[in-house]
Amino acid sequence: MYTFSNKLKLGSIVMMVVGALCLGYGFFDAPSTVEEAKAKVAAAHDDGHGGGHGETSHAEENAHGEHDASHDEHLLHQLQNRPWSALYVAAFFFFMIALGVLAFYAIQRAAQAGWSPLLFRVMEGITAYLVPGGIIVFVILVMSVMHWNHLFVWMDADTVAHDELLQGKAGFLNPTFFLIRAALFLGGWIFYREYSRRLSLAQDDADDNSNFVKNFRWSAAFLVFYLITESMMSWDWIMSLDPHWFSTLFGWYVFASMFVSGITTIAIVTIYLKSKGYLEQVNNSHIHDLAKFMFGISIFWTYLWFGQFMLIWYANIPEEVTYFVTRIEDYKLPFFGMVALNFVFPLLVLMNSDYKRVNWFVIMTGIIVLFGHYLDVFNMVMPATVGDQWHIGIPEIGGILFFGGLFIFWVFNALTKVPLQPKRNPLLEESRQFHY
């Protein structure tokens, strides 16, 4: 049985406390009036550029008064959104890791893969985070519906009343249906995780393979449900932040990001457990295959990123290309840095088969890949919610610390509940003997 070390437990709790304080500071520091927002931007501009925008004549102020008032209110909403966005990006990122692991786990079950059963308990431990992570994301969505923030512009009735495009989408993008869909997605994912875990544990004490067969059938059916709901979730929770823009492969794009993040986390947790003397029968070939998936799905993610980016950019349709113009102009470093971290780096370091067997090398690569996909989520969310008023500062670091600490605490606590090695999986011996 795995024992959750006091050092790791204390570290995760400290991360949560420090992260919560940083997030709290972000909310405290957010402006509450237009005047505060304008003063905050002016101060930041003076610090960064050493001067203001210059004087504006009284006549110009009158001519543009209404536009300025609208712009000022928009600026206030952007600055108020920053701590909410930092919270949402981190909450979604760690939740999507668990959801990516769940998809990988279901694929292994449905494919009856022979190499991976020794890793099932690790995957089941990571997917335990679906419950707290999913509840937190759902609560943030409920708060958005209740107008505690301005993340989703289509939730504002006044905005919809002056926007014909949003009026045309109101049958799908309306708060009630939005929350019903979110509850359905989360309920289905968590149900499969809990039921599959129960069948997995029951198989250990069974005298036949009936639970294994049931798990195979449920996993195959779940993958159909997952592919539909994951795409819809990506439209709802991410793409609708910018409801004037859409991409037909966005669901696949988000899936690739969560899939590679999940597989990377499996590799990191597995290597950590092996370093502590657990998972003795997991060998270098298992680590090699996980690293191989990290490499392969990183290439798949790049294919989707490039396909989405280049086709829209080349077509140069104004309502489509705006999505990338804002990111290239205002998010140049995180936008292109993300591509370097998620494609160039894995391509260079994981191409060699021998490196995939070196534990510390896989850990180092995994941490960089995870940060790259945090930036991916950051790039998907921030431009639509805070515009050019973005920073990676105290609230963003606080979100990573809080949810990272919660993730570590919940996952490793779940790993203590049952033995880390399955007993009666019919493919267990094949997994033990696995050699690449």
C-alpha positions as CSV (number, residue, x, y, z in Angstrom):
1,M,0.0,0.0,0.0
2,Y,1.2,3.5,-0.8
3,T,1.8,5.9,2.1
4,F,1.3,9.6,1.5
5,S,4.5,11.1,2.9
6,N,4.1,13.9,5.4
7,K,6.6,16.0,3.4
8,L,4.5,15.8,0.2
9,K,1.3,16.3,2.1
10,L,2.6,19.4,3.9
11,G,4.0,20.7,0.6
12,S,0.6,20.4,-1.1
13,I,-1.2,22.1,1.8
14,V,1.3,25.0,1.8
15,M,0.8,25.4,-2.0
16,M,-3.0,25.6,-1.4
17,V,-2.6,28.2,1.3
18,V,-0.2,30.4,-0.6
19,G,-2.2,30.0,-3.8
20,A,-5.4,31.0,-2.0
21,L,-3.7,34.1,-0.5
22,C,-2.4,35.1,-4.0
23,L,-5.8,34.6,-5.6
24,G,-7.4,36.6,-2.7
25,Y,-4.9,39.4,-3.3
26,G,-5.9,39.4,-7.0
27,F,-9.6,39.8,-6.2
28,F,-8.7,42.5,-3.5
29,D,-6.5,44.4,-6.0
30,A,-9.1,44.4,-8.8
31,P,-10.7,47.9,-9.4
32,S,-14.3,48.4,-8.4
33,T,-15.0,51.6,-10.4
34,V,-14.1,53.0,-13.8
35,E,-11.9,55.7,-12.2
36,E,-9.9,53.0,-10.3
37,A,-9.5,51.0,-13.6
38,K,-8.3,54.1,-15.5
39,A,-5.8,55.0,-12.8
40,K,-4.5,51.5,-12.6
41,V,-3.9,51.3,-16.4
42,A,-2.3,54.8,-16.3
43,A,0.0,53.8,-13.5
44,A,1.0,50.6,-15.3
45,H,1.6,52.6,-18.5
46,D,3.7,55.1,-16.7
47,D,5.8,52.4,-15.1
48,G,6.2,50.5,-18.4
49,H,6.6,53.2,-20.9
50,G,7.5,56.4,-19.0
51,G,4.7,58.6,-20.1
52,G,1.0,59.0,-20.8
53,H,-1.0,59.2,-24.0
54,G,-0.9,63.0,-24.3
55,E,-3.6,65.6,-23.9
56,T,-7.0,65.4,-25.6
57,S,-9.0,68.5,-26.6
58,H,-12.4,69.3,-25.0
59,A,-14.1,69.0,-28.4
60,E,-12.6,65.6,-29.0
61,E,-13.8,64.4,-25.6
62,N,-17.3,65.5,-26.3
63,A,-17.3,64.0,-29.8
64,H,-16.1,60.6,-28.4
65,G,-17.7,60.8,-25.0
66,E,-20.2,58.0,-25.5
67,H,-17.5,55.7,-27.1
68,D,-15.1,56.5,-24.3
69,A,-17.7,55.7,-21.6
70,S,-18.3,52.3,-23.3
71,H,-14.6,51.7,-23.6
72,D,-14.0,52.6,-20.0
73,E,-16.6,50.2,-18.8
74,H,-15.1,47.5,-21.0
75,L,-11.7,48.3,-19.5
76,L,-13.2,47.9,-16.0
77,H,-14.7,44.5,-16.8
78,Q,-11.3,43.4,-18.3
79,L,-9.4,44.3,-15.1
80,Q,-12.2,42.8,-12.9
81,N,-12.0,39.6,-15.0
82,R,-8.3,39.1,-14.4
83,P,-8.4,37.3,-11.1
84,W,-11.5,35.3,-12.3
85,S,-9.6,34.4,-15.5
86,A,-6.5,33.3,-13.5
87,L,-8.8,31.2,-11.3
88,Y,-10.6,29.7,-14.3
89,V,-7.5,28.9,-16.3
90,A,-5.9,27.0,-13.5
91,A,-9.1,25.3,-12.5
92,F,-9.7,24.1,-16.0
93,F,-6.1,23.2,-16.6
94,F,-5.9,20.7,-13.7
95,F,-9.4,19.4,-14.4
96,M,-8.5,18.7,-18.0
97,I,-5.4,16.7,-16.9
98,A,-7.7,14.4,-15.0
99,L,-10.2,14.2,-17.9
100,G,-7.3,13.5,-20.3
101,V,-6.2,10.6,-18.1
102,L,-9.8,9.3,-18.0
103,A,-9.9,9.2,-21.8
104,F,-6.5,7.4,-21.9
105,Y,-7.7,4.9,-19.3
106,A,-10.9,4.2,-21.2
107,I,-8.9,3.7,-24.4
108,Q,-6.7,1.2,-22.6
109,R,-9.7,-0.7,-21.3
110,A,-11.6,-0.6,-24.6
111,A,-8.5,-1.7,-26.6
112,Q,-7.7,-4.4,-24.0
113,A,-4.1,-3.2,-24.2
114,G,-1.6,-5.6,-22.7
115,W,1.1,-3.2,-21.8
116,S,-0.7,-0.8,-19.4
117,P,-2.6,-2.8,-16.6
118,L,0.3,-2.2,-14.2
119,L,-0.5,1.5,-14.6
120,F,-4.2,1.4,-14.0
121,R,-4.1,2.3,-10.3
122,V,-2.0,5.3,-11.1
123,M,-4.6,6.4,-13.7
124,E,-7.5,5.7,-11.3
125,G,-5.7,7.8,-8.7
126,I,-5.3,10.8,-11.0
127,T,-8.9,10.6,-12.2
128,A,-10.1,10.9,-8.6
129,Y,-9.5,14.6,-9.1
130,L,-12.5,14.7,-11.5
131,V,-14.8,15.1,-8.5
132,P,-13.3,18.2,-6.7
133,G,-12.0,19.6,-9.9
134,G,-15.3,19.3,-11.7
135,I,-17.3,20.7,-8.8
136,I,-15.0,23.8,-8.7
137,V,-15.3,24.4,-12.5
138,F,-19.1,24.0,-12.2
139,V,-19.3,26.5,-9.4
140,I,-17.3,29.0,-11.4
141,L,-19.7,28.5,-14.3
142,V,-22.7,29.0,-11.9
143,M,-21.0,32.2,-10.6
144,S,-20.7,33.4,-14.2
145,V,-24.4,32.8,-14.8
146,M,-25.1,34.7,-11.7
147,H,-23.1,37.7,-13.1
148,W,-20.4,37.5,-10.4
149,N,-18.0,38.1,-13.3
150,H,-18.0,39.1,-17.0
151,L,-16.1,36.1,-18.5
152,F,-18.9,35.1,-20.8
153,V,-20.2,38.1,-22.7
154,W,-23.3,36.2,-24.0
155,M,-24.6,35.8,-20.5
156,D,-25.3,39.6,-20.4
157,A,-28.8,40.4,-21.6
158,D,-28.0,43.9,-22.6
159,T,-25.1,42.7,-24.8
160,V,-27.3,40.1,-26.5
161,A,-30.0,42.7,-27.1
162,H,-27.6,44.8,-29.2
163,D,-25.9,41.8,-31.0
164,E,-27.8,40.0,-33.7
165,L,-25.2,37.2,-33.9
166,L,-25.7,36.4,-30.2
167,Q,-29.4,36.5,-30.6
168,G,-29.1,33.9,-33.4
169,K,-27.2,31.7,-31.0
170,A,-29.4,32.2,-28.0
171,G,-31.1,28.8,-28.5
172,F,-27.9,27.1,-27.6
173,L,-26.0,29.8,-25.7
174,N,-28.5,30.5,-22.8
175,P,-27.6,30.2,-19.1
176,T,-30.1,27.5,-18.2
177,F,-29.2,25.1,-21.1
178,F,-25.5,25.9,-20.5
179,L,-25.6,24.7,-16.9
180,I,-27.8,21.7,-17.8
181,R,-25.2,20.6,-20.4
182,A,-22.3,21.2,-17.9
183,A,-24.1,19.0,-15.3
184,L,-24.7,16.3,-17.9
185,F,-21.0,16.3,-19.0
186,L,-19.6,16.2,-15.5
187,G,-22.2,13.6,-14.3
188,G,-21.4,11.3,-17.2
189,W,-17.6,11.6,-16.8
190,I,-17.6,11.1,-13.0
191,F,-20.1,8.2,-13.2
192,Y,-17.9,6.3,-15.6
193,R,-14.8,6.9,-13.5
194,E,-16.5,5.7,-10.3
195,Y,-18.2,2.7,-11.9
196,S,-15.1,1.6,-13.9
197,R,-13.0,2.0,-10.7
198,R,-15.5,-0.2,-8.8
199,L,-15.4,-2.9,-11.5
200,S,-11.6,-2.7,-11.5
201,L,-11.4,-3.3,-7.7
202,A,-14.0,-6.0,-7.9
203,Q,-12.0,-7.9,-10.5
204,D,-9.2,-8.2,-7.9
205,D,-11.4,-10.4,-5.7
206,A,-13.4,-12.2,-8.3
207,D,-13.1,-15.8,-9.5
208,D,-13.9,-15.0,-13.1
209,N,-13.4,-12.2,-15.7
210,S,-16.9,-10.9,-15.7
211,N,-16.0,-7.6,-14.2
212,F,-13.1,-7.2,-16.7
213,V,-15.6,-7.8,-19.6
214,K,-18.1,-5.3,-18.1
215,N,-15.3,-2.7,-17.8
216,F,-14.4,-3.3,-21.5
217,R,-18.0,-2.8,-22.6
218,W,-18.6,0.3,-20.4
219,S,-15.3,1.8,-21.6
220,A,-16.1,1.3,-25.3
221,A,-19.6,2.9,-24.8
222,F,-18.1,5.7,-22.7
223,L,-15.6,6.7,-25.4
224,V,-18.5,7.5,-27.7
225,F,-20.1,9.6,-25.0
226,Y,-16.8,11.2,-24.2
227,L,-16.0,12.3,-27.8
228,I,-19.4,14.0,-28.1
229,T,-19.4,15.7,-24.7
230,E,-15.8,16.7,-24.7
231,S,-16.3,18.6,-28.0
232,M,-19.4,20.3,-26.7
233,M,-17.6,21.1,-23.4
234,S,-14.9,22.8,-25.4
235,W,-17.4,24.9,-27.3
236,D,-19.2,25.9,-24.1
237,W,-16.5,26.4,-21.6
238,I,-13.8,27.8,-23.8
239,M,-14.9,28.8,-27.3
240,S,-18.0,30.7,-26.1
241,L,-15.8,33.1,-24.2
242,D,-15.3,34.6,-27.7
243,P,-18.8,33.8,-29.1
244,H,-18.3,35.7,-32.4
245,W,-15.6,33.2,-33.4
246,F,-15.7,29.5,-34.0
247,S,-13.6,26.6,-35.3
248,T,-14.9,23.3,-36.4
249,L,-11.9,21.4,-35.1
250,F,-11.7,23.2,-31.7
251,G,-13.0,20.2,-29.8
252,W,-10.2,18.1,-31.2
253,Y,-7.7,20.8,-30.4
254,V,-8.7,21.0,-26.8
255,F,-8.8,17.2,-26.6
256,A,-5.2,16.9,-27.9
257,S,-4.0,19.4,-25.2
258,M,-5.8,17.6,-22.4
259,F,-4.7,14.1,-23.7
260,V,-1.0,14.9,-23.8
261,S,-1.2,16.7,-20.5
262,G,-2.9,13.7,-18.9
263,I,-0.4,11.2,-20.3
264,T,2.5,13.4,-19.2
265,T,1.1,13.4,-15.7
266,I,0.8,9.6,-15.7
267,A,4.5,9.4,-16.5
268,I,5.5,11.9,-13.8
269,V,3.4,10.2,-11.1
270,T,4.6,6.8,-12.1
271,I,8.3,7.8,-12.1
272,Y,7.8,9.5,-8.7
273,L,6.2,6.3,-7.2
274,K,9.0,4.1,-8.6
275,S,11.5,6.4,-7.0
276,K,9.9,5.8,-3.6
277,G,10.0,2.0,-4.0
278,Y,6.5,1.4,-5.4
279,L,5.4,-0.1,-8.7
280,E,8.4,-2.4,-8.8
281,Q,7.1,-4.3,-11.8
282,V,6.8,-1.2,-13.9
283,N,9.9,-1.2,-16.1
284,N,11.7,1.1,-18.5
285,S,9.6,0.0,-21.4
286,H,6.4,1.2,-19.7
287,I,8.1,4.6,-19.2
288,H,9.3,4.5,-22.8
289,D,5.8,4.0,-24.1
290,L,4.4,6.8,-22.0
291,A,7.1,9.1,-23.3
292,K,6.3,7.8,-26.8
293,F,2.7,8.9,-26.4
294,M,3.9,12.3,-25.0
295,F,5.9,12.7,-28.2
296,G,3.2,11.4,-30.6
297,I,0.3,13.5,-29.1
298,S,2.6,16.6,-29.0
299,I,2.9,16.2,-32.8
300,F,-0.8,15.6,-33.1
301,W,-1.5,18.8,-31.1
302,T,0.8,20.7,-33.4
303,Y,-1.0,19.4,-36.5
304,L,-4.3,20.6,-35.1
305,W,-2.8,24.0,-34.0
306,F,-1.2,24.5,-37.4
307,G,-4.4,23.4,-39.3
308,Q,-6.6,25.8,-37.3
309,F,-4.1,28.7,-37.5
310,M,-2.9,28.5,-41.1
311,L,-6.3,27.8,-42.7
312,I,-7.9,30.8,-40.9
313,W,-4.9,33.0,-41.5
314,Y,-4.7,32.1,-45.2
315,A,-8.4,32.6,-45.8
316,N,-8.2,36.0,-44.2
317,I,-11.9,36.2,-43.4
318,P,-12.2,39.2,-41.0
319,E,-14.5,37.5,-38.4
320,E,-12.3,34.5,-38.3
321,V,-8.8,35.9,-38.4
322,T,-9.5,38.4,-35.6
323,Y,-9.0,35.5,-33.1
324,F,-5.4,35.1,-34.1
325,V,-4.7,38.8,-34.7
326,T,-5.5,39.6,-31.1
327,R,-3.2,36.8,-29.9
328,I,-0.3,37.7,-32.1
329,E,-0.5,41.4,-31.4
330,D,-1.2,41.3,-27.6
331,Y,0.1,37.8,-26.6
332,K,3.1,37.3,-28.8
333,L,5.4,35.8,-26.2
334,P,2.9,33.3,-24.7
335,F,1.4,32.5,-28.1
336,F,4.6,31.6,-29.9
337,G,6.3,30.4,-26.7
338,M,3.5,27.9,-26.3
339,V,4.3,26.5,-29.8
340,A,8.0,26.2,-28.9
341,L,7.3,24.4,-25.6
342,N,4.6,22.1,-27.0
343,F,6.1,21.2,-30.3
344,V,9.8,22.2,-30.8
345,F,10.9,21.1,-27.4
346,P,9.3,17.6,-27.4
347,L,10.4,17.1,-31.0
348,L,14.0,17.7,-30.2
349,V,14.3,15.9,-26.8
350,L,11.9,13.0,-27.2
351,M,12.8,11.9,-30.8
352,N,15.6,9.7,-29.5
353,S,14.3,6.4,-28.2
354,D,17.0,6.1,-25.5
355,Y,16.0,9.4,-23.9
356,K,12.5,8.1,-23.4
357,R,13.9,5.5,-20.9
358,V,15.8,8.1,-18.7
359,N,13.5,8.9,-15.8
360,W,14.9,12.3,-14.9
361,F,14.8,13.3,-18.6
362,V,11.1,12.3,-18.9
363,I,10.3,14.3,-15.7
364,M,12.1,17.4,-17.0
365,T,10.4,17.2,-20.4
366,G,7.0,16.5,-18.7
367,I,7.2,19.6,-16.5
368,I,8.0,21.8,-19.5
369,V,5.2,20.2,-21.6
370,L,2.7,20.8,-18.8
371,F,3.7,24.4,-18.5
372,G,3.4,24.7,-22.3
373,H,-0.2,23.4,-22.1
374,Y,-1.0,25.7,-19.2
375,L,0.0,28.5,-21.6
376,D,-2.2,26.9,-24.2
377,V,-5.2,27.3,-21.9
378,F,-4.0,30.8,-21.0
379,N,-4.0,31.7,-24.6
380,M,-7.5,30.3,-25.2
381,V,-9.1,32.1,-22.2
382,M,-7.3,35.4,-21.5
383,P,-7.6,37.3,-24.8
384,A,-11.4,36.9,-24.7
385,T,-11.7,37.9,-21.0
386,V,-9.0,40.4,-20.2
387,G,-7.9,41.6,-23.7
388,D,-4.5,43.3,-23.6
389,Q,-4.7,43.8,-19.8
390,W,-2.9,40.5,-19.1
391,H,0.0,39.6,-17.0
392,I,1.4,36.4,-15.5
393,G,1.6,37.8,-12.0
394,I,0.4,37.1,-8.5
395,P,-3.2,35.9,-9.3
396,E,-2.0,33.6,-12.1
397,I,0.8,32.1,-10.0
398,G,-1.7,31.8,-7.1
399,G,-4.1,29.8,-9.3
400,I,-1.3,27.4,-10.3
401,L,-0.2,26.9,-6.7
402,F,-3.7,26.4,-5.3
403,F,-5.0,24.0,-7.9
404,G,-1.6,22.3,-8.2
405,G,-1.6,21.7,-4.4
406,L,-5.2,20.5,-4.4
407,F,-4.4,18.2,-7.3
408,I,-1.4,16.7,-5.6
409,F,-3.2,16.3,-2.3
410,W,-6.3,14.7,-3.8
411,V,-4.5,12.4,-6.2
412,F,-1.9,11.0,-3.8
413,N,-4.5,10.6,-1.1
414,A,-6.5,8.5,-3.5
415,L,-3.5,6.4,-4.2
416,T,-3.4,5.3,-0.6
417,K,-6.8,3.7,-0.6
418,V,-6.0,0.4,-2.4
419,P,-2.8,-1.5,-3.4
420,L,-1.0,0.0,-6.4
421,Q,-0.9,-3.3,-8.3
422,P,-4.0,-5.0,-9.7
423,K,-4.3,-8.7,-8.9
424,R,-6.6,-10.6,-11.3
425,N,-6.6,-8.5,-14.5
426,P,-6.3,-11.2,-17.2
427,L,-3.7,-9.1,-19.1
428,L,-1.5,-8.5,-16.0
429,E,1.1,-11.1,-16.9
430,E,1.5,-9.6,-20.3
431,S,2.0,-6.2,-18.7
432,R,4.6,-7.6,-16.3
433,Q,6.5,-9.1,-19.3
434,F,6.2,-6.1,-21.5
435,H,9.3,-5.2,-23.3
436,Y,9.6,-2.7,-26.1
